[in-house]
Amino acid sequence: MTPSNTLQISVNGELWWGGFTAEVAVRNASDQPLESWSTSFVSAHDLDPEAWGVEITREPLGEGLSLYTLRGTSWGQSIPAGGEIRVGFNGRQGVDLGRDGALSEAMLMTERPLGESMMTDADAHNHAAEHTAERPAEHPAEQASPSHGHSTMTGSYTDITTWGSFHGANHNSEHNELVGGRTAITTEAMEAYNGLRAFAGLDAVEIEAVGKWAYAQGLTNNTQAWGDDTKGVGLWYAMQAAKVGWIADETYNPQILADIQRTARQGDTDAVMAMVETFGHEGFASYLRSNALVDTFTNTLKMEPHYGGWMHGRTHGFLSIEGVAINHDINHLTVLGWDQNQPFMNDTFDYPQWPALEVSDDTVSNYFQSIVTLGDPLSSQLESLGVPNGAGANATPPVASTPSASAETGSTTDDPITGESLAVEISGDRWWGGLTASLALTNVGDQRTNNWRLNFISPHQFTGESWGTTIETETLADGLYRYQLTGADWGQSIEAGATIRVGFNAQSVDASESEGALTPDMLLAVNSELVVV
C-alpha cells in the first residue's frame, strides 16, 4: 500500500486457520490534525465488515478480487498532527496464506493494487493546532492481536512497539501521551537489566530468554507466544526487573519505586543515585558509576510500563500471588498515579491496584528479583548480595533459604562430589485431547548446577515445543514413551536455592479428560517414577 504525502500506512497481524487478523497503523505525517481519512486497496480475501476504528466498503472486481476502502470512524476518525492510530479487522483467506505466522502487507493485498493510500481534500480537513484526536478509555482495538513488523526507533535503541502494541484501557500509551517525564520502553532497558545481572554474578542474556522465561512461568495472558511476542514480553519484563531488582530486601518498600521513578523523570540524576546508595544492594551504586551505567539505569526508571499497551496485553498474567492477587496486579508496582506520587496504581482511572496492596513486601520484592535471576517468582531471590548502605553497621547478612523437596514425586538426587541436589514438582493443566506439563526444578544444594537431566516414562506423546528444556523421545512398547529432559537456554543452569519452571505440551492418551489439573500420577506411566540424572 503506497502511502500518500499525508498518510503513512503499514499492515501487520496474525494468521490463523482459514483466516487472519489485520492491524493497520495509520500515521498522520502532516503538521495539521486530520478530521477524517481513507485508504483503498485490492485484495483476494473476504474482509469482515465488523471492524474496529474503520468502516469497510467493498466493490467486487471479478476473478475473486475486491476493491476495499477503509474510512476512519468513531475513535479512529481523527488523527492528530504527527500522531498514529491502529485500526483493524478480521478476514477469511481467499487464497491460502497458511495456518499461523505473521500477516504482511503483501499477503493482504494483490500484486496489482489499484493504487495507494488515497487522501483527498474532501477527506482531510485542517483544524486549529489545539485540536486533538479523542479516543475512549476502552475501545475495540483491545480485541486485536499484536502487530508484528511495525518498526519505530528511538535513537540507537529499539522501541517496544516494534514487536507489538495493544490499546484499550491504557493511559500514557503512545508517544504523544507520555507526560510528566515518562518515556517510551526501549532496548536501553535491556542494558540496565544485564547490568544488574552482571552485578549479581549472572551472565548476560538475550531478550528472547527473558520472554521465554515469562511464558514458562505463566506471567502472560496466553500460553503460546505468537510472532514477536517473546521479544516484546522479554523487553517489558527486563525493564521491570531493572526498575525494582536493585532494591535490597531490608530496605524495600513500595514507595521507593514511586519516589525514584518520579525523581528520575524530573531529571535529578544525583538524587536518583542518592536513593540507590540508601536503598540498593551494597555496592550497586558504585557498580553503576564504575561501569558507566548511571544514565542507562536512570533512563530505564523513566520508562512508562503502560507504553504500547503491553501492560494490558501480553504481560497481563494470572499467576496467583499469596491467594489474594495475580502477577498482573504486582506488575502495577511501577505504574504510578497521575501525580506520580503513589505506586501500585491504575493510571487510567487513577485508583490503587487494591489486590496488590494485600501482598507482603517480601513476596513483591522476590517477584521482581526473580526476573533478574530468571527463577521462581514465588521463591526467595538475590539474598546473597549482602546488606545495603543504611541498613545498619551491625546488620546480619541474610541467609538464602533452602526450599524443601517435593513430597509429590520424591525425585531428588545428591552428587557425592558437589553436593548438588535437585527436587522436582510436577503440575500443569489438562485440555481437550492434550495437556501442558510444568516442572518446577529446585536446586536444594549449595552450588549452581549447570547441566541437569531427568528421565521418565509416560503414556502421553510429546508434541509441539518445550520451554527451558530439550526433549529426547524413545518409543517403547504398549504405547509408552521414555523421555529425557535436558536443561536448555535460560533453563540450563539453576542457582543454589533457586527454582525454575520448564515444561512442554503433549497429546493425551485419554481424550475424554478435557480439563482440570495435571498430577504426577497422570503424567507418569503406572509403576514408573521420575529419575534425576
N, C-alpha and C positions, 0 to 999 in steps of 0.2 A: 504494500500500500504506500504509494508515494506521498509524502507529506506536502502540504501547501506551505507558503511562507508563514502562515499564521499557526497552523496546527502541526504538531509533531505526534504521530500516532505509531504505537508499536503493539504487537499482538503476542500474548503468552497464554499459557493454560495447560490443561492436562487432558490426556486421552483416557477413555475407559471403553469397556466392551460395547461396541456399536455406536459410541458417541464421544462427546468431548465437552469440556467446559472451557470457554474462552474468556480471557480477561484482556480488555483493551485499555491501554494507557493513552490518555488524550491530554496533551500538553499545549497550553496557550503560550506560544513563543513570542507573542507581541508584548508591547508595553502598555496595552489597554485591556481592561476586562472585556470579556465576551458574554453577551446575553444568551446566545444560542449557537449551536454548531451542528454540522452534519458531515458525514463521510460515506462514500459508496464504494462497493467492490463487487466482483463476480465470484461466485462460489458454487461448487458442485454439491454442497451439503444442505441439509434441511435445518434451518435455524429456528429455535423455539422463540415465538414472539413474546413469551413471558420473560423478559429480560430485566436487568436491574440498571437503572440510570440512563437507559436509552429506550427509544421507540424504534422498532424494526419494521420496515416496509419491504415488500418483495415484489419483483417484476420477473415473471418467468421468461427465459430467453430461448428455451428449447434445448434439446440434446442434453438434458439433465442439469443445465446451468440456470442460475438465477442471479439477477442484479439486486443486491441488498443495499438499502440506505439506512444508516443509523443516525438518529437525531437525539441529541441530549434532551432528557425530560426530567421533571421533578428535581431532585438534588443534583442530577447530572447535567442540567441545562446550562448553568452558568460556570464559567472558568475565570478566575482572577488573572490578572496580568502575571505572566511567568509561572502560573500555577498549573497543577496537573490533577486530573481526576481519573479514576479507574472504574470503568463500567464493564458489564459482562453479560453473557448469555450461554445457554446450553444448546447443543446441536446434535443431530443424528448424522452419522457418517454416510455421505452419498457415495464416496469411494473409500476403500479400505485404508485406514490410517494405522491400524494396529490396536492392541488392547490396552496398552499403557504407555507411559512416557510423556514427554512434553509436547504440547501443541505449538507449532510455529506458524508464522505468517504464511509461508509457502504452502503449508498443509491446509490452511483455512481458505485460501484463495486459489483461483486457477492461474495458469501461466499466461493467460491472455486477459488481464484485468482491463476494464474499460477506463481505467484511469486512476485517479488519485483521490486523496482526501480532498473533498471539494468544500470550500468555504466561500460563500457568495456574500456580497454586500448586504443582501436581504437577511442573511443568517447571522452575520456578525455586526453587532451594534456597539459602538464605543460608549463608555459611561464615564462618569466622573471618577477621579482617582480614589475617592473614598469608598467606592462600591466594592464589596467583597462577595464572593460566592457563598451561599448558605448551604449547610448540609445538616440534616437532623442527627441527633445523638446516636440513634440506632438506625442504620439504613441497610437496604437489602444486600449490599456488597459483602456483608458478613457471611453470606451463604456461599460466596465464591471461593474457588480454590486459589492457592497462592500462585503468583506469577513466577515464571522461570525464564531467565534470559534477559530481562529488562535491566539495563546497566546504567547505574549512576555512580559517579566517582566523587570523592571528596579529597582533593589533593592527591597524595600518593597512596591513600588508603581506599579500600573498597567499602561502599555503603551497603548496609544490610539489605536494603530493598533491591539490590542486585539479584538476590536469591528468593525474594518473595515479599508480599505485602498484604496485610489484612486490614480491613477497615470496619467500622461499626461503632461499638460503644467505646470509643477511644477519645482522649483529648491529647493535644500535643503530639499528633501522629505524623504530620507532614512537615516539610521544610518550612513552610510559611506559618506553621503553628508552633514552632519551637520558641518558647518565650522564657523570659527570666534567666537567660544564660544557658538554658538547656541546649544540647546539641544532638546531632544525628548519631546513630550507632554505626561505627566503622571498625575496620580491622585493626585500628590502633589499639582497641581493647584487647586484641589477641596478644599484642606485645606486652601489655601490662599483665595479662594473665600468665604468660610464660615467664615473665619476670618474677612473679610471685611463686610460681612452681620452682624456679631455679633457687630462690631464697629458701624454699622448703626442701631443697636437695633432690628435686624431681626433674626429669628430663623434659625438654620442650616437646609439645605435641601439636599436631595439625588441627585445624578447625573441625574436620570431619570426625576426629577421635572424640572430641567433646560432644558433638552431636550424637554420635552412636551411643556414647555413654548415657546421654539424657534419654534416648529412646529405650535403651535397655533397662533403665531404672524406672520407667513409667512416668517420666516427668513431662510428657507431651500429651496432647489431646487425642492422639491416634497412635496406633502401634506400628504403623507402616510409614516409612519416610518415602516421599514422592519427590521427583525432580531434584531440586537443590535444597530440600528441607533440612538435610543433615548439616549443610553449611550454615544456613540461617539460624537454626536452633543452636548449633555449636557456638557461633559467634555470640548469640544472645546470652547463653549461659556463661561463656567465658567472661563477658562483661560483668555479669552478676557476681561471679567469683572474685574478680579483680576489685570490685567495689567493696566487698564485705570481708573476704577471706583474710585480710591483713590484720583484722582486729583480734587481740588476744582475748581468750576466754575470760580471764579475770577482770577485765575492764569492760567487756561488751555490754552495751545496752542499745536498744533500737534508736534512741535519739541521736547517737553518734552519727548514724548514716544521714539523717536529715541535716544535721549541722554541717558535716563536712562536705556533702554534696552542694548545699546552698553556698558555703564558703568558696568552693571551687568555682561555682557558676558566677560568683561575684568577682572572680579574678584575683583573689588574695592567696597566692601560692604559699607565701611564708606562713600564713595562718593554717593552711592545709597541713603543711609539714609539722607545725607545732602540735597539731592534733595527732598526727601519726606518731610523733615522739611520745605522746602521753598515752595513747590507747593501743598502739600497734604492738605486734610481737617484738621482743627485744632485738634491736639491730636492724629492723626493717627500714627505718628512716635513713640510716647510714647506707644501707644497701641501695636504696633508690638513688641517693646522691652519688655514690661512687660508681654506679652503673648508668648514669645519665638517664634515669627513668622517671625523674620528678615530673616533667611535663607530660609524659605519656600516662602516668598514673593520674595526674590531675585532670587531664583531658578525658579520661575514661569516667571519672567521677561526674563529669558534666553531662554524660550521655543520658538521654531520656529513654527509660525502658519501654514506654509505650510507642516509641517511634516506629513507624512502619506497621504498627498494629500487631507485632509479634506476641505481645503480652496476651492479647485476646485471640491469638491464632494458634500456631503450633505449640507454643510453650505453656498453654493453659492445661496443665496436667492435673490428675486426680489422685495422686498418691496420698494416702491417708497419713496425717501427721497428728500423733497423740490422740487420735479419735475425735478431734474437735475441729480440724481444718484439713485442707488439701494443699498440696505444694503450690498451687496457683495463688492461694492466699499468702503463703510465705514469700513468694516471688514479689509481692507488693511491698515488701520492706523498703525497697529502693524507689518506689513510686511515692512522690510527695504530693501534698495538697497544693492548691493554687498559690498559697503564700510560701510554700517550700519550708514550712516550719515543722511539719509532722510527717513521720514515716508511716508505713502500712496504710496508705490512703488509696482510694479510688479517685483519681483526679478528674474523671469525667463528671462525677456528681459531688466531689469534694466531701466524702464521708469516709470514716475509717473502715478498713478491711477487718470487720469485727471478729471472724473466726481466728485470724492470725494473732489477735491480741490475747487469746486464751492459751497460746502455745508457750512453753517455757523458753527462756532466753538460751539455755544450753542447747536445746534442740534446734532452735533457729540458727545459732552460731555453727553447730555441727553440719547443718544442712548446706550452708553456703561454703563451708570449708571442704565438704565432700566434693564439690565441683572442682576445687583445686586439686585434690588427690585423685579424683575420678573413683571415689569409693562409695560406700553405702551411705545414702543421705540420712539414714536414721542412726548411724553409729558415730562414736567419738572420732574426731579428726584433728590433725595438726597439734596435738597436745604436747609433743616433744620439742616444740620450737622455743620453749623457755618462757619466762615471765616478762611482762612489758615494763618499760620505764614507768615509774609512778605507782607500781603495784606494791611497793614496799621493799626495803632492802632485805628484810628477813623473810620475805615470802618464800614458800616452799614450791619448787617447780612441780608442775602437775605430772602425774604418772599415767601413762597410757593404760586404759582399761583393757582387759582381756576378755573378748566375747566368749561365751560358753559354746560348746559344741552342740550340734543339732541332736536333739533327742529323737527326732523322727527317723533319721537314716543311720545313725551311729557310724557315719563314714568319716573317720579321722585317721590320719597316719602320722607317724613321727619318724623323721630321718635321724638315725643314730649319730650322724656326724654333725649336722647343722642344727638339729633340734626343731626344725620347721614342722609345723602341724597345720593340717587343713581340715576344716569342718565344712560340710555341705548340707544345705537345706533345700528341699525340692518343693516348689509351689508352682502355681500357674492357673490357667483357665482352660475350660473346655468349650468348644463351639461346634456348630453343626458340621460333622464329618472330620473334625480335627481338634488340635489342642495347641496351646502355647505353653512351653515349659520354661520356668525361670529358676535358675540355680544360684543360690546365694553361697558364695565361697568365702569363708573367713579364715584368714591366716592367724591362728592362735599361737603361733610360735613367736620368737623374739628376733627373727631375721626375715628380710624380704625373700619371697620365693619368686623366681623369675621364669620357671618353666614347669607349670603344673599340668598334670594329665589325670583324667579319670575315665573309668570304663563302666559300662552297664549293658544289660540285655533288656530289650523292650519289644513288645508286640506291635508297636506303632512305628510307622515308616517316616523317617525324617524327610522333609520337603522344604523347598524354598531356601532362605538364607538363615544363617545364625549370626549372633552378635556377641563379640568378645571371645569367640572360640572358633576353631576349625573342627570339623567333624569327619571322622573316617568311619565308614559303614561296612560291615561284613554281614552278608545274608546267611542266616542259619536255617536249620530245618524247622518244620512246624510253624512257619510264618513268623519266626523271630529274627531279630537283628541285634548284632553286637556293635555298640558304638564306643568310639574312643574320642573324647573331647580334649583338645589341647588349647591352652590359652593363646590368644592372638590379638594383635593390635593393642588397644588400650587394656585388654583383659589378660595380657601376657604376664604381667608382674603384679604381685599383691604385697603391699607393705605389711610389716608386722602389726598385728592388731586391726588391720583393715578388712573390709568386706567389699567384694564386687559382685555384680549380678550379671550372669551370662544367660543365654537362652537360645531357643530355636522353636520353629513350628514343625508339626508332624501331622500326618494323616492318622486319624484314629481308627483302631481296629473295630470299634463298636460305634457304628454310625447313629445308633439310637440315642447315644448320650450327647445331647446338644448344648448343654450349658452346665455351669457350676464350677467349683474349684477343682483343680488338679491336685491329687495327693501322690506321695511316693509309691503307694501300692498300685495306683492306676498307671503310673509311668513305667515302673519296672515289671519285668516278667515274673510270674509266680516262681517262688523259691530261688529268686536271684537277688543280688544286692549290688549296690553301687560301690566300686572299689577305687580309691585314690591311689594313683601310681606314684 
